[in-house]
């Protein structure tokens, strides 16, 4: 009997649905639907007169539900698969994307009294309005010597869960008080599928992902969330944020969060009672989706931003990482997350600025030697995640002259992201985490052979590509398969499922070239000089400029 699993992959601008044959990982059908409102960063829908601050990035939760419904129906139609043959559903989501809701699952932004208030809307992962709140949380944690801080490299990011919640308490206390549930968007969507959709959801049926909680909300399997005393020290009104406003059970990705309700099944065009997996962060789904089920293999998920993840058998406290979480990516391992905030976004900015296409710029840049003819970039256009964890930084070009051409700027930015990634790898190795192999997935590897060759040269290592161009969505489908259980799939473990459904390409391997890797070794030294001491004088000026522009 044919059996299929569905992966729902929620990105920054769109949602993708894939229908996957569980016997070999073949994608039988897929569809992608752009969110109607995209990234809300100019004005709230229907309220064009009120401009949002430049560092805001919001979304509409109805875009997620409607987009998933359209994408799932279109993917099923394209696959010609019967809904009766779907055995499981997996969900991955950008993180930390989060929202305030009522206890019945209704997002506050959909209620008339709150619709005109930005803090009532879901905050996208790249919303940067919580800088002061993140600074305060870090300051209090260091003063109190909170032990959990070391698992995040000594600094938490303004992009994470609790800074964004505290931002609402500080700027819109009435919204904070109205919020009965603070929740990650991935968990909210799974809640809608297994208990709703709203306003039918019941808080006792809410499942929170250990992946999202562990990497973005300072949760630990042994210790739980930070203590009530810590939150009270941050803000007296924040003391009971976990106890009063974060109901739900914690489950790992691949565990069954519940089954599809009749109403949710009608929305997606599926049958009811299909098992649904607990959610996973989108980039993290790229690990199983890339065919990686072991330790010491770094998976590079390259898209708008970049997330570099690796499993290890040991826990090490590494400066600037986004977290080390037990069973955070795959069971039986300590999962390390690192990342770069601007990758595809940075390339797109250069292309827009010089008014040339990526194809044209790639063609021209490929003719340049390593080093872009004397131009070097700092790739911090949206801040630096690993290893500096500083959203106050910004990008820069060094070596520009009156003769500098657009392709030099473009290649310099490609090279900067590669040099930044090597810095991440070196940081892990220096802390005792083994990094031996590389597999790349996400949207960029298949689009830019030049980028992948630069990465291989800078890392002085071979890079293999995920066989599936939709490795993230495939990873979500694999987790849906695991949630369905052995009786439905025949798989006794996630390792078996990964082995059957995902793999790396053997026909295309990027290998370092001698001359280029030697030149990049020199350039890496210069990059590290620019970034020394947290960026030194350059970074200090960047921070002052950004603060002055707020």
Secondary structure, DSSP 8 states (H G I E B T S, - for coil): ---EEEEEEE-SSEEEEEEEETTT--EEEEEEEE-SS-SB-SB-TT-TTSB--TT--EE-HHHHHHHHHHHHHHHHHHHT--GGGEEEEEEEE-TT-EEEE-TTS-BGGGSTTTTT-GGGSEE-TT----HHHHHHHHHHHHHTT-GGGGGGTT---TTSHHHHHHHHHHH-HHHHHH-SEEEEHHHHHHHHHHH-STTS--GGG-EEEHHHHHHHS--BTTTBS--HHHHHHH-GGGTTHHHHH---EEE-TTSEEEE--HHHHHHHTS-TT-EEE--EEHHHHHHHHTT--SSSEEEEEESSSEEEEEEESS----TT-SEEEETSSSTTSEEEEEEES-SHHHHHHHHHHHT--HHHHHHHHTTS-TTTTT-EEE--TT-B-TTT-BTT---EEES--TT--HHHHHHHHHHHHHHHHHHHHHHHHHTT----EEEEESSSTTT-HHHHHHHHHHHTS-EEEESSTTHHHHHHHHHHHHHH-HHHH--SSHHHHHHHH--EEEEEEE---HHHHHHHHHHHHHHHHHHGGGGHHHHHHHHHHHHHH-
